[in-house]
């Protein structure tokens, strides 16, 4: 295989030199360009990409040829398989992806391991158009390939990769992802326009009005051609779900789903028929609508849904008019409607009112919180109690005044009835809202002469007022002045009316309201929560529900974490810090990179406010004394600890630093013992021996190595894979010892702590850490501990650099590096630089030795801080054999004349 790659590189180089050599004649260059074009056309994309990446390295080929080959390389993603080939190539050659496929908890069966660093590089390559290609041509070339990867036919990993490229690289940038830009048209419109054709920026193709029908057949002249086929609608819903679930960005999610709210409602509330129909349309649409309603967080969206409860399609006169139409038993397509602005695409079949209203109540119950339900109920209740307009006399109305549709009034009445039946315990979330409603009803009763005699409406309003005033904890002083004045004035007018029952009730309520605060014992009165506390409690409850609900999709969980982050930044007293830490720690157990990154950000924010509690929680999971966490989870807590230390900065000192340092050295040391892990390893080894014995019995001898049948691998590649497998196997715990990856992680975190605040750690911890690193470099030379030796030598490098920085800044550490200790460290590093089997460790050892020499030379001269303290700005003041001091400077005349010269005429 390496021979084939070398041959391809040589062939491309030979053909390229012939095609673009400036000294050749035109005929020879034309023939060379044809040969080069034919060679690249018949070569697969991945080998071609590998060969061109080698040829375009600096000084590999002449510059005039490198420019042409670079142009070809940048256009390879435009091939039919260019996007996937680019992803696979980057994932296979990126340094972070080459040796970690077997390291994962569940290794992939095909392809390279996908890391975040490699994914970011691939995203930059695909989402940034080359300088020679305008975005209007670049994005339409790669968009169909990336959208096809969202279908999931090529694996879940490529779905996440494609979602990241689309969501972060293209739609996440204002330059390409805003509506109307080339990126939006290429990636968002193909999905959104299949669900709502009115969102398409292209004019739909129209057909001539030619119909043929039999003598008794009815032709519907409204119907036009099919705009979206059933399979296309299903694919659009599936791709949109994959994009939003794999790349949980709340902002992008709201931008994509906002124009689809009504079509998604139509699909999700469609009367169920069979299982296939539900899986293709209803369930995906319901999931997307659920996400949008959760993220929108406004009761107005429920009011909009209620107004358009029976909608089916779009009927805006200035836009394309369309409707959903069922085909067969399990398919749904989109058809256009003919006609002018009066054409309605509403399904006015009142038989659907029952099922639609039930679906709305179910959606409201599962998605809306108490404030949303209360706001919607009070609004509907207020409209239902609105007094009818007087029909006496003549009333002039303007044409522009829109009267509410009777169908919408019927829908609201039906939904209000069902809300009172099924959501009676969640209809009113606060007494202030109820008092405002009562004030409005009583106020309108004084304006309309017909409403005064409406005993039923008046009785409901007074009953609600009595329920609020007599409730425990009600305080008149907390009622807004304008509402209280309006209610008292209305009660006074009603009490003077002729109806005995209503007037008597109004008088009693007026007296009760007047003396309400005097009825309760002052010692038993509780302090009412402030508006901020109430709002914070709602936000906290909403965030916890978003995060902990089992069926919450990734965008909703991310939004819940963002709400929790806002409470942490505001130092809200509603937060239970320990419970929040436990919740965030549980989220780090999940293998979702986007959720984990958000959790790490929240942990650093908590560390600003509560460093001791946060670090204690992180260390508990990182050390894992009870051996409950897998290695991958512990490494995530190590990353969290690293970021917290960097966030604390100079405040990382004292007891916190000592606690962290002791924990890190205990993990990095060679004496770690994990008995439960040892017992688990012994059981696994026994099970493996039993399986091997059963295989030997089946083969009646030694089990053959089936990997030797792979003819695609060369002997060199097989040897390399075996060597890598041995290294990865050596990382795991042996005989109950600590995992090598955890030891390397602990040393890496400790080196960051030294770099952040070496004085806070103290001399004892730093001395023990350096001694441990020297022992690791000397006594653990195996190939499987290469990552551990790299971390150890980087720690020594940070130690030397921290000493030099402290000296230059004039910071007193209270400890230092003696000449004898420096010589011991240099002697050990010299041995490592000559004998270690890891080239990177050898190079690091030489770098540290050079840093030690530079530090020794620096100690022979006064520090810059000392010079600044004694003579102002640091500068050379004296050289041997040359006196340049300020006292020896000659007195030169000033450059600016003190007075203007005077000219005199002499006789």
C-alpha positions in Angstrom: 0.0 0.0 0.0 2.9 2.4 0.8 4.3 1.5 -2.6 1.1 2.4 -4.3 1.0 5.8 -2.4 4.6 6.5 -3.5 3.8 5.6 -7.1 0.7 7.9 -7.1 2.7 10.8 -5.6 5.4 10.3 -8.2 2.9 10.0 -11.0 1.1 13.2 -10.0 4.4 15.1 -9.6 5.6 13.9 -13.0 2.4 14.8 -14.8 2.2 18.2 -12.9 5.8 19.1 -13.9 4.9 18.3 -17.5 1.7 20.2 -17.4 2.8 23.5 -15.8 6.6 23.8 -16.4 7.1 27.4 -17.6 10.0 26.5 -20.0 7.9 23.9 -21.9 6.0 24.7 -25.1 2.2 25.0 -25.2 1.7 21.6 -26.9 3.7 19.8 -24.2 1.8 21.6 -21.4 -1.6 20.8 -22.9 -0.7 17.1 -23.2 0.5 17.2 -19.6 -2.7 18.8 -18.4 -4.7 16.1 -20.1 -2.6 13.4 -18.5 -2.9 15.0 -15.1 -6.6 15.4 -15.4 -7.1 11.8 -16.5 -4.9 10.6 -13.6 -6.9 12.5 -11.0 -10.2 11.6 -12.5 -9.6 7.8 -12.1 -8.0 8.1 -8.6 -10.2 7.7 -5.6 -10.6 10.8 -3.4 -8.9 9.7 -0.2 -5.6 8.5 -1.9 -5.6 11.6 -4.1 -6.1 13.8 -1.0 -3.2 12.0 0.8 -0.9 12.4 -2.2 -1.7 16.0 -2.8 -1.3 16.9 0.9 2.3 15.5 0.6 3.1 17.4 -2.6 1.7 20.7 -1.3 4.1 20.8 1.6 6.5 23.7 1.5 9.6 23.2 -0.7 8.3 19.8 -1.8 7.7 20.8 -5.4 8.4 24.1 -7.3 6.1 27.0 -6.2 4.5 27.3 -9.6 3.4 23.7 -9.4 2.4 23.9 -5.8 -0.1 26.6 -6.5 -2.0 24.5 -9.1 -1.9 21.4 -6.9 -3.2 23.4 -3.9 -6.2 24.6 -6.1 -7.0 21.0 -6.9 -6.7 19.9 -3.3 -9.1 22.7 -2.1 -11.7 21.7 -4.7 -11.8 17.9 -3.8 -14.7 18.3 -1.3 -16.8 19.3 -4.4 -16.6 15.7 -5.7 -19.6 13.5 -5.2 -17.8 11.7 -2.3 -15.6 14.7 -1.4 -17.1 15.6 2.0 -17.0 12.1 3.5 -13.5 11.6 2.1 -12.3 14.9 3.7 -13.8 13.9 7.0 -12.2 10.4 6.9 -8.8 11.8 5.8 -8.7 14.4 8.6 -9.8 11.9 11.2 -7.2 9.3 10.2 -4.2 11.7 10.0 -4.9 14.1 12.9 -2.5 13.5 15.8 -5.4 13.3 18.3 -7.1 10.5 16.4 -4.3 8.2 15.5 -3.8 6.2 18.8 -7.2 6.5 20.5 -9.6 4.2 18.7 -8.9 1.4 21.1 -8.8 3.7 24.1 -12.5 4.6 24.0 -14.9 2.8 26.2 -16.7 1.3 23.2 -14.2 1.2 20.3 -15.4 1.8 16.8 -15.6 -1.1 14.5 -14.7 1.0 11.4 -12.9 4.2 10.7 -10.6 6.4 12.8 -11.5 7.7 16.2 -13.2 11.2 16.0 -11.9 13.7 18.4 -13.1 17.3 19.0 -9.7 18.7 17.7 -9.9 16.7 14.5 -13.6 17.7 14.0 -12.8 21.4 14.4 -10.1 21.1 11.7 -12.4 19.3 9.3 -15.1 21.9 10.0 -12.8 24.7 9.1 -11.8 23.0 5.9 -15.4 22.4 4.8 -17.1 25.5 6.0 -14.6 28.1 4.7 -14.9 28.5 1.0 -11.6 28.9 -0.9 -10.6 32.3 -2.1 -11.1 31.1 -5.7 -14.7 29.9 -5.2 -17.5 32.2 -4.2 -19.8 30.9 -1.4 -22.8 30.8 -3.8 -20.9 27.9 -5.6 -19.1 26.3 -2.7 -22.0 25.6 -0.4 -24.4 24.0 -3.0 -21.6 21.6 -3.9 -21.1 20.2 -0.3 -24.6 20.7 1.1 -26.2 17.6 -0.4 -23.4 15.4 0.9 -23.6 16.8 4.4 -27.4 16.6 4.5 -27.2 13.0 3.3 -24.9 12.1 6.2 -27.6 13.3 8.6 -29.8 10.3 7.4 -27.6 8.0 9.5 -26.9 5.4 6.9 -23.1 5.9 7.3 -23.1 5.6 11.1 -24.0 7.7 14.1 -20.5 9.2 14.4 -20.7 10.8 10.9 -24.1 12.1 11.8 -22.6 14.0 14.7 -19.7 15.2 12.5 -22.0 16.4 9.8 -24.3 18.2 12.3 -21.2 19.9 13.8 -20.0 21.1 10.4 -23.5 22.4 9.5 -24.5 23.8 12.9 -21.2 25.3 14.0 -19.3 25.8 10.8 -22.0 27.2 8.5 -25.3 28.1 10.2 -23.5 29.2 13.4 -21.7 32.0 11.6 -23.5 35.2 10.8 -21.6 35.6 7.5 -23.0 32.3 6.1 -25.8 31.2 8.4 -28.1 34.2 8.5 -31.4 33.9 6.5 -30.8 34.8 2.9 -27.1 34.1 2.9 -25.6 31.3 0.7 -25.1 29.0 3.7 -28.7 29.3 4.8 -30.0 28.7 1.3 -27.8 25.6 0.8 -28.4 23.9 4.2 -31.5 25.3 6.0 -33.8 25.9 3.1 -33.7 22.4 1.7 -35.0 21.1 5.0 -37.4 23.9 6.0 -39.0 24.4 2.6 -40.0 20.7 2.5 -42.0 21.2 5.7 -43.2 24.8 4.9 -42.9 25.5 1.1 -43.6 29.2 1.7 -40.1 29.4 3.1 -38.5 28.6 -0.2 -36.6 31.4 -2.0 -37.3 29.8 -5.3 -40.4 30.3 -7.3 -42.4 27.1 -7.6 -42.8 25.7 -11.1 -46.4 26.1 -12.4 -48.2 23.9 -14.9 -50.9 24.9 -17.4 -54.5 24.7 -16.4 -55.4 21.7 -18.5 -57.8 19.2 -17.0 -59.5 16.1 -18.3 -62.4 14.4 -16.6 -65.3 12.2 -17.3 -68.9 13.3 -17.6 -69.7 12.6 -14.0 -66.3 13.4 -12.5 -65.8 16.5 -10.3 -62.6 18.4 -10.9 -61.2 20.4 -8.0 -59.8 23.6 -9.6 -58.1 24.6 -6.4 -55.6 21.7 -6.5 -52.2 22.2 -8.0 -49.3 20.0 -8.5 -47.6 18.2 -5.6 -45.0 20.5 -4.1 -43.3 18.0 -1.7 -43.5 14.2 -2.0 -44.2 12.1 1.0 -40.7 10.7 1.2 -39.2 14.1 0.9 -41.3 15.4 3.8 -40.2 12.4 5.9 -36.5 12.9 5.0 -36.7 16.6 5.9 -38.2 15.9 9.4 -35.5 13.2 10.0 -32.6 15.4 8.9 -33.8 18.4 11.0 -34.2 16.1 14.0 -30.7 14.7 13.5 -29.1 18.1 13.1 -30.7 19.6 16.3 -30.2 16.5 18.4 -26.5 16.0 17.4 -25.6 19.6 17.7 -27.6 21.1 20.6 -27.4 24.8 20.0 -30.5 26.5 21.5 -30.0 29.7 19.5 -29.8 27.9 16.2 -32.7 25.6 17.2 -35.0 28.5 17.7 -34.0 30.1 14.5 -34.7 27.0 12.5 -38.0 25.9 14.2 -39.6 29.4 14.7 -41.0 29.5 11.1 -42.1 25.9 11.4 -44.3 26.1 14.5 -47.7 25.9 12.8 -46.7 23.2 10.3 -45.2 21.1 13.1 -48.4 21.5 15.1 -50.5 20.3 12.1 -48.3 17.2 11.7 -48.0 16.4 15.3 -51.8 16.7 15.9 -52.8 14.8 12.8 -55.3 12.1 13.7 -53.4 8.9 14.2 -53.9 6.1 11.7 -51.2 3.5 11.9 -47.8 3.0 13.4 -45.8 3.8 10.2 -47.6 7.1 9.8 -46.8 8.0 13.4 -43.1 7.1 13.1 -42.7 9.0 9.8 -44.5 12.2 10.6 -46.3 12.6 13.9 -43.5 11.6 16.3 -40.7 13.6 14.6 -42.9 16.7 14.3 -44.1 16.4 17.9 -40.4 16.1 19.1 -39.4 19.2 17.2 -42.4 21.2 18.4 -41.7 20.0 22.0 -38.1 21.4 21.6 -39.2 24.7 20.3 -41.9 25.3 22.9 -39.5 24.4 25.6 -36.9 26.9 24.3 -39.2 29.7 23.5 -40.4 30.1 27.1 -43.3 32.5 26.2 -47.0 32.0 26.7 -47.6 33.9 23.4 -46.7 30.8 21.4 -49.5 28.8 23.0 -51.9 31.6 22.2 -50.8 31.5 18.6 -51.3 27.7 18.5 -54.7 28.1 20.0 -55.7 30.7 17.4 -54.6 28.4 14.6 -55.7 25.1 16.2 -57.4 23.8 13.0 -54.9 25.2 10.6 -53.6 22.9 7.8 -51.0 24.6 5.6 -50.5 28.2 4.8 -52.9 30.8 3.5 -51.1 34.1 3.6 -52.3 36.0 0.4 -48.8 37.3 -0.5 -47.1 33.9 -0.2 -47.4 30.5 -1.6 -50.6 28.7 -0.5 -50.4 25.1 0.3 -51.9 22.3 2.4 -51.0 18.8 3.7 -52.8 15.9 2.0 -52.8 12.3 3.1 -51.8 9.7 0.5 -52.8 6.2 1.2 -52.7 4.9 4.8 -49.3 6.0 5.9 -48.0 8.9 3.7 -48.4 12.6 3.7 -47.5 15.0 0.9 -47.7 18.8 0.4 -49.9 20.2 -2.4 -50.3 23.8 -3.5 -53.6 25.6 -3.7 -54.9 27.7 -6.6 -56.8 30.8 -6.1 -56.4 34.4 -4.9 -56.0 35.9 -1.5 -59.4 34.6 -0.3 -58.4 31.0 -0.6 -58.4 29.4 2.8 -56.2 26.5 3.7 -57.8 25.9 7.1 -59.4 22.6 7.7 -62.8 23.8 9.1 -64.0 20.3 9.8 -65.4 20.7 13.3 -65.2 17.0 13.8 -61.4 17.5 14.3 -62.1 20.0 17.1 -62.3 17.3 19.8 -59.1 15.5 18.8 -57.2 18.8 18.2 -58.2 20.3 21.5 -57.2 17.1 23.3 -53.8 17.2 21.6 -53.4 20.8 22.6 -54.2 20.1 26.2 -51.7 17.2 26.2 -49.0 19.4 24.7 -49.7 22.2 27.2 -49.6 19.7 30.1 -46.2 18.2 29.0 -44.4 21.3 27.8 -45.9 24.4 29.5 -45.0 25.3 33.1 -47.5 26.7 35.6 -47.0 30.3 34.6 -47.7 29.5 30.9 -50.8 27.6 31.8 -52.0 30.3 34.2 -51.4 33.1 31.7 -53.3 31.3 29.0 -56.2 30.3 31.3 -56.6 33.8 32.6 -56.6 35.3 29.2 -59.3 32.8 27.9 -61.3 33.3 31.1 -61.1 37.1 30.7 -62.4 36.8 27.2 -65.2 34.5 28.1 -66.4 36.9 30.8 -66.2 39.9 28.6 -69.6 41.5 28.5 -71.4 41.4 25.2 -71.6 44.6 23.2 -74.9 46.5 23.3 -77.1 46.1 20.2 -79.1 49.2 20.9 -78.7 52.1 18.6 -76.6 52.5 15.6 -72.8 51.8 15.7 -70.4 52.9 13.0 -67.4 50.5 12.5 -64.3 51.0 10.4 -63.6 48.4 7.6 -60.1 47.9 9.1 -61.5 46.6 12.3 -61.1 42.9 12.3 -63.8 40.8 14.0 -62.7 37.6 15.6 -63.5 34.5 13.6 -66.5 32.5 15.1 -64.5 29.3 14.6 -61.7 30.7 16.7 -64.2 31.7 19.4 -65.6 28.2 19.4 -62.0 26.7 19.6 -61.2 28.9 22.6 -64.4 28.0 24.4 -63.6 24.3 23.9 -60.0 24.5 25.1 -61.1 26.6 28.1 -63.6 23.9 29.1 -60.9 21.2 28.8 -58.4 23.2 30.8 -60.8 23.5 33.6 -61.5 19.8 33.5 -57.9 18.4 33.2 -55.6 21.2 34.5 -57.7 22.5 37.4 -54.8 22.4 39.8 -52.4 24.4 37.6 -54.7 27.2 36.4 -53.7 29.9 38.8 -50.0 30.3 39.7 -50.2 33.6 41.7 -52.9 35.6 43.5 -51.7 38.8 41.9 -52.8 37.5 38.5 -56.2 36.5 39.9 -56.7 39.9 41.5 -55.8 41.6 38.3 -58.5 39.5 36.5 -61.1 40.3 39.2 -60.2 44.0 39.0 -60.7 44.0 35.2 -64.0 42.1 35.4 -65.4 44.4 38.1 -64.2 47.5 36.3 -65.8 46.5 33.0 -69.1 45.8 34.9 -69.2 49.5 35.8 -68.7 50.6 32.2 -71.4 48.4 30.6 -75.0 48.9 31.8 -75.9 45.4 30.8 -73.1 43.7 32.7 -74.3 45.1 36.1 -77.3 42.8 35.8 -75.3 39.8 34.9 -75.5 38.0 38.3 -73.5 35.0 37.0 -70.5 36.9 35.9 -70.5 39.1 38.9 -70.9 36.1 41.2 -67.9 34.4 39.7 -65.7 37.5 40.1 -66.8 38.0 43.8 -66.2 34.3 44.5 -62.7 34.6 43.1 -62.0 37.7 45.2 -63.3 36.0 48.3 -61.0 33.0 47.7 -57.9 35.2 47.4 -58.7 37.5 50.4 -59.4 34.6 52.8 -56.4 32.6 51.7 -53.7 32.1 54.5 -50.8 34.5 54.1 -52.7 37.1 52.1 -51.5 40.6 53.0 -53.3 43.7 51.8 -50.1 45.8 51.9 -48.6 43.6 49.2 -51.4 44.3 46.7 -50.5 46.9 44.0 -52.1 50.2 44.8 -53.9 50.6 41.4 -55.5 47.2 41.6 -56.6 47.6 45.2 -58.1 51.0 44.5 -60.0 49.7 41.5 -61.4 46.7 43.4 -62.5 48.9 46.4 -64.2 51.4 44.1 -66.0 48.6 42.2 -67.2 47.0 45.4 -68.6 50.2 46.7 -70.6 50.8 43.5 -71.9 47.2 43.4 -72.9 47.3 47.1 -75.3 50.2 46.3 -77.0 48.2 43.5 -80.6 46.9 43.9 -79.8 43.2 43.8 -79.7 42.2 47.4 -77.6 39.1 47.1 -74.8 40.7 45.0 -74.8 44.0 47.0 -74.6 42.2 50.3 -71.7 40.0 49.2 -69.9 43.1 47.9 -70.4 44.9 51.2 -69.0 42.0 53.2 -66.0 41.7 50.9 -65.4 45.4 51.2 -65.3 45.2 55.0 -63.2 42.1 54.9 -60.7 43.7 52.6 -60.6 46.8 54.7 -59.7 45.0 58.0 -57.9 42.0 56.5 -54.5 42.7 57.9 -55.9 43.3 61.4 -57.4 39.7 61.6 -54.0 37.9 61.6 -51.6 37.7 64.5 -48.6 39.8 63.6 -46.3 37.1 65.1 -47.7 34.5 62.8 -47.3 36.5 59.6 -44.6 35.2 57.3 -42.4 37.3 55.0 -43.6 37.1 51.5 -41.0 36.3 48.9 -39.7 39.1 46.7 -40.4 39.2 43.0 -36.8 38.2 42.3 -37.0 35.2 44.5 -40.2 34.1 42.8 -38.6 34.5 39.4 -35.5 32.7 40.4 -37.5 29.8 41.8 -39.4 29.5 38.5 -36.2 29.6 36.6 -34.6 27.0 38.8 -37.6 24.7 38.6 -37.7 25.1 34.8 -33.9 24.4 34.5 -34.1 21.3 36.7 -37.1 19.9 34.7 -35.3 20.5 31.4 -32.1 18.7 32.6 -33.6 15.8 34.6 -36.6 14.7 32.4 -35.7 11.4 30.8 -37.2 12.4 27.4 -35.5 15.8 27.2 -33.7 16.2 23.8 -30.1 17.6 23.8 -31.1 21.2 22.9 -33.6 21.3 25.8 -31.0 20.0 28.3 -28.5 22.5 27.0 -31.0 25.3 27.5 -31.6 24.0 31.1 -27.9 24.2 31.8 -27.9 27.8 30.4 -30.7 28.7 32.7 -28.8 27.2 35.6 -25.7 29.2 34.5 -27.6 32.5 34.7 -28.6 31.7 38.3 -25.0 30.9 39.2 -23.7 34.1 37.7 -26.4 36.1 39.5 -25.5 34.4 42.9 -29.1 33.5 43.3 -30.0 32.3 46.9 -32.4 29.8 45.5 -29.5 27.6 44.5 -28.7 24.6 46.6 -24.9 24.4 45.9 -24.4 20.8 47.0 -27.4 19.6 45.0 -26.3 21.5 42.0 -22.8 19.9 42.2 -24.3 16.5 42.5 -26.5 17.1 39.4 -23.5 18.4 37.3 -21.4 15.5 38.4 -24.0 13.0 37.3 -24.1 14.7 33.8 -20.3 14.2 33.4 -21.0 10.4 33.5 -22.7 10.7 30.1 -20.7 10.5 26.9 -22.1 13.6 25.2 -19.3 16.1 24.4 -21.6 19.1 24.0 -23.3 18.5 27.4 -19.9 17.9 29.0 -18.4 21.1 27.7 -21.4 23.1 29.1 -21.1 21.3 32.5 -17.4 22.2 32.7 -18.2 25.8 32.2 -20.8 25.7 35.0 -18.3 24.0 37.4 -15.8 26.8 36.8 -18.5 29.4 37.5 -19.4 27.6 40.7 -15.8 27.6 41.7 -15.7 31.4 41.5 -18.4 31.6 44.2 -17.8 28.4 46.2 -14.2 27.1 45.5 -13.9 24.7 48.5 -17.2 22.9 47.9 -16.7 22.7 44.1 -13.1 21.3 44.4 -14.1 18.8 47.0 -16.9 17.4 44.8 -14.6 17.2 41.8 -11.8 15.5 43.8 -14.2 13.0 45.2 -15.0 11.7 41.7 -11.5 12.2 40.3 -9.8 10.2 43.1 -12.7 7.7 43.1 -11.7 6.0 46.3 -14.7 3.6 46.1 -13.8 2.6 42.6 -17.2 3.4 41.1 -16.3 5.6 38.1 -14.9 4.4 34.8 -11.6 5.9 33.5 -13.3 8.1 30.9 -15.5 9.7 33.5 -12.5 10.3 35.9 -10.6 11.9 33.0 -13.5 14.3 32.5 -13.4 15.3 36.2 -9.6 15.9 35.7 -10.4 18.3 32.9 -12.9 20.1 35.2 -10.3 20.3 37.9 -7.7 21.7 35.5 -10.1 24.5 34.3 -11.1 25.3 37.9 -7.4 25.7 38.9 -6.9 28.0 35.9 -10.0 30.0 36.8 -8.9 30.5 40.5 -5.5 31.8 39.4 -3.6 33.5 42.3 -6.4 32.5 44.8 -5.4 28.8 44.3 -3.5 28.6 47.6 -3.7 27.5 51.2 -5.8 24.5 52.2 -7.4 24.2 48.8 -4.0 23.9 47.0 -2.7 21.4 49.6 -5.8 19.2 49.3 -5.6 19.2 45.5 -1.8 18.6 45.5 -2.0 15.7 47.8 -4.8 14.1 45.8 -2.9 14.5 42.5 0.4 13.0 43.9 -1.5 10.1 45.3 -3.0 9.3 41.9 0.3 9.9 40.0 2.4 7.8 42.4 3.4 4.2 41.8 1.9 2.8 45.0 -1.8 3.2 44.1 -3.9 0.1 44.8 -7.4 -0.5 43.8 -8.7 -3.9 45.1 -12.1 -3.8 43.5 -10.5 -3.2 40.1 -8.1 -6.1 40.8 -11.0 -8.4 41.5 -12.8 -7.3 38.4 -9.7 -7.9 36.3 -9.3 -11.4 37.8 -12.8 -12.3 36.9 -12.4 -11.0 33.4 -9.2 -12.9 33.0 -10.8 -16.1 34.1 -13.7 -15.6 31.7 -11.2 -15.0 28.8 -9.4 -18.2 29.7 -12.7 -20.1 29.6 -13.5 -18.7 26.2 -10.1 -19.5 24.9 -10.3 -23.0 26.2 -13.7 -23.4 24.5 -12.3 -22.1 21.3 -9.3 -24.5 21.5 -11.7 -27.4 22.0 -13.8 -26.3 19.0 -10.7 -26.0 16.7 -9.1 -29.1 18.3 -5.8 -27.3 18.8 -4.5 -23.7 18.7 -6.9 -21.0 17.6 -5.7 -19.5 14.3 -5.1 -15.8 14.1 -7.8 -14.6 11.6 -6.3 -11.1 11.4 -3.5 -12.6 9.2 -6.1 -13.1 6.5 -6.4 -9.3 6.0 -4.4 -8.9 2.8 -5.0 -5.1 2.6 -2.5 -4.4 5.4 1.3 -4.5 4.8 3.7 -6.2 7.2 4.8 -2.7 8.4 1.2 -1.7 9.2 0.5 -5.0 11.0 3.6 -4.5 13.1 2.6 -0.9 13.9 -1.0 -1.9 14.9 0.4 -4.7 17.2 2.7 -2.2 18.8 -0.1 0.3 19.3 -2.3 -2.4 20.8 0.4 -3.4 23.3 0.7 0.2 24.3 -3.0 0.7 24.8 -3.3 -2.6 26.7 -0.5 -1.4 29.0 -2.4 1.7 29.9 -5.0 -0.2 31.8 -4.6 -1.1 35.4 -2.3 -4.1 36.2 -2.7 -6.1 39.4 -4.8 -3.4 40.9 -2.5 -0.5 40.1 -3.7 2.9 39.0 -4.4 3.4 35.3 -1.5 4.9 33.4 -3.9 7.5 31.8 -5.0 8.6 35.2 -1.4 9.0 36.4 -0.5 11.1 33.3 -3.7 13.2 33.8 -2.7 13.9 37.5 0.8 15.0 36.5 -0.6 17.2 33.8 -3.1 18.9 36.2 -0.3 19.4 38.7 1.9 21.0 36.1 -0.9 23.5 35.3 -1.2 24.2 39.1 2.6 25.0 39.1 2.2 27.2 36.2 -0.9 29.0 37.7 0.5 29.6 41.2 3.6 27.8 42.3 3.7 29.7 45.6 0.3 28.5 46.6 1.3 24.9 46.4 4.3 25.3 48.7 7.8 23.8 48.7 6.9 20.4 50.1 4.3 19.5 47.4 6.5 20.9 44.6 9.6 19.0 45.8 7.6 15.8 46.1 6.2 16.3 42.6 9.7 16.9 41.0 11.1 13.8 42.8 8.2 11.7 41.6 8.7 12.9 38.0 12.4 12.0 38.1 11.6 8.5 39.4 9.0 8.1 36.6 11.6 9.1 34.0 14.2 6.7 35.4 12.3 3.6 36.5 9.4 3.4 34.1 11.0 3.3 30.6 8.4 1.0 29.0 6.6 2.0 25.8 3.2 1.8 27.5 4.2 4.5 30.0 5.3 7.0 27.3 2.4 9.3 28.0 3.3 9.3 31.7 7.0 10.2 31.0 5.8 13.0 28.7 3.6 14.4 31.4 6.4 14.1 34.0 9.0 16.0 31.9 6.5 18.7 31.1 5.9 19.2 34.8 9.7 19.7 35.3 9.7 22.2 32.5 6.8 24.2 34.1 8.7 24.1 37.4 11.8 25.7 35.9 9.8 28.2 34.0 7.8 29.2 37.1 11.0 29.8 39.1 12.3 32.0 36.3 9.1 33.9 36.0 8.9 34.5 39.8 12.5 35.8 39.8 11.9 38.2 36.9 8.7 39.6 38.5 10.3 39.9 42.0 7.9 37.4 43.6 9.3 35.7 46.7 8.4 32.0 46.7 10.0 31.1 50.0 11.9 28.2 48.3 14.1 27.8 45.3 16.4 25.4 43.4 19.9 24.9 44.8 22.9 24.2 42.6 23.2 20.6 43.8 19.5 19.9 43.1 19.9 21.5 39.6 22.8 19.3 38.9 20.9 16.2 40.0 18.0 17.1 37.7 20.3 17.9 34.8 22.1 14.6 35.2 18.8 12.6 35.2 17.5 14.5 32.2 20.8 13.9 30.3 20.4 10.2 30.9 16.8 10.3 29.6 17.7 12.3 26.5 20.2 9.6 25.6 18.4 6.4 26.5 14.6 7.0 26.3 12.7 5.1 23.5 10.2 8.0 23.0 11.5 10.7 20.7 9.2 13.3 22.1 10.4 12.6 25.7 14.0 12.9 24.4 13.3 16.3 22.8 11.5 17.5 26.0 14.5 16.4 28.1 16.9 18.5 25.9 14.5 21.5 26.2 14.4 21.3 30.0 18.2 21.0 30.1 18.5 24.1 28.1 16.0 25.9 30.3 18.0 24.9 33.4 21.2 26.3 31.9 19.3 29.5 31.0 18.0 29.7 34.5 21.5 29.2 36.0 22.9 32.0 33.8 20.0 34.2 34.8 20.8 33.8 38.5 24.3 35.3 37.9 22.8 38.6 37.0 20.5 40.8 39.1 16.8 40.3 38.4 14.9 42.9 36.3 12.7 43.6 39.3 15.7 44.5 41.5 17.0 46.9 38.9 13.6 48.6 38.6 13.4 49.0 42.3 16.8 50.6 42.7 17.2 52.7 39.5 13.8 53.0 37.9 13.3 51.4 34.5 15.5 48.4 33.8 18.4 49.3 31.6 22.2 48.9 31.3 23.9 51.4 33.6 27.6 50.3 33.4 29.8 48.3 31.1 33.4 47.1 31.9 35.9 49.7 30.5 33.1 52.2 29.6 31.4 54.5 32.0 27.9 55.3 30.8 26.5 56.4 34.1 24.3 59.5 34.4 27.1 61.3 36.3 29.6 60.9 33.5 27.5 62.3 30.7 28.9 65.5 29.2 27.0 68.7 29.6 25.7 69.4 26.0 23.9 72.5 25.1 20.1 72.2 24.8 18.7 71.5 21.4 16.0 74.2 21.7 17.3 77.8 21.9 16.3 79.6 25.0 16.0 83.0 23.2 15.7 84.2 19.7 19.1 85.4 18.1 19.5 89.1 17.9 21.3 90.8 14.9 23.1 94.1 15.5 24.7 96.4 12.9 28.2 97.5 13.9 30.0 100.7 12.5 
